[in-house]
């Protein structure tokens, strides 16, 4: 098939009552991530491990799921999506790189896809920069630094029902694993 373009809980920055009363939008999640990433005391409270990523769950706006994540040098997520959740993330310190696919993938019923040549997108996200994304967004996030940790804030709504993990060889994307919340909480 070919696809073409197309831990303990911490309190983060407060959310207005209006935002909490309705389902948060991508813009709401990005605003939350930006405000939270600017909270120097919260960012400094994240324990960092030189060997692997660390994370702490946060209280997100309007029933969303949010995380503060530490990235040692040279670490990344691998290719994945967030199923039916929309999301946003902002780099709080250091710099991250996001590689993504500008294509809508089928949601179920496949194991291997051949991607078109023009679906790859990449962006560098230094401290203070971030992005929002829609449902079924396939990407990988990396700390390409050789010697500096990065820290970021992520928010998803609805709370993640699953994460699909992929491997990639050239233009071939292969579904490898489906994780459920009990696998990472």
PyMOL commands that set and color helices and strands:
alter all, ss='L'
color gray80, all
select helices_A, chain A and resi 17-21+26-37+40-44+61-63+181-183
alter helices_A, ss='H'
color red, helices_A
select strands_A, chain A and resi 2-3+9-10+54-59+65-71+79-81+86-93+95-101+112-115+120-126+130-133+139-142+150-157+163-169+172-179
alter strands_A, ss='S'
color yellow, strands_A
deselect
rebuild
show_as cartoon
